[in-house]
């Protein structure tokens, strides 16, 4: 696992469960992603997950 993915998972683990499912953290290809949806994409190493990681990195979140 690369450092950025590990950092994302650590951040995710520290976010309250209510926020994970409700708060949109990123919009990729005109689709909003909550923390939970982003985690699924990142864990599956999907193309969308890669895009999510790039946006989160650009925003300074990871």
N, C-alpha and C positions, 0 to 999 in steps of 0.2 A: 504494500500500500504506500502510495507516495505521501509526502509530508502535507500537501494541501488537503488531500482527501481525509487524512487522519485529523487535521485541524478542524475541518468541517464537522466530522463526527464528534469530536470533543465539544465543539460549540453547541451542536445539536443536543448532546446529552445534558447540557446545563440549562437548556431553555425549558421553562414550564410547559407541561403538556397542553394546556389550553392555548397557549400562544402558538405552539407547533402546528395546530390544526386550523387556526383562524387567520393568523397574520401572513399576508403575502410578502415574500422577501425578494422576489425577482420576477420579471416578466421576460420570457424568452419566446421568440416567434409569435408574439401577440397573445401568449397564454400565460396567465398568472400562476405562480407556484408558491404554495405554502411551504413551511419547513418540512412537513411530512412528505409532500409530493416531491420536493427537491431531494430529500434523503433517498427515496425510492429510485429516482433517476441516477443519482450519484452512485449508490450501492450497485446498481445494475450496469454501471459503466456505459450507459447509453450515450448516444450523440447529444441528446438534450442535456444529459447530466454534465457532459463536458462543457457545453455552452453555459450552463448554470454556474459551474465552477469558475469559468472565465469572468463572468459578470460579477460574481461575489469577490473575486480577487481584485478586479478593477475598482470595486467599491470600497476595498480595504477591509472587508468582513473576514476574509481568510488570507 
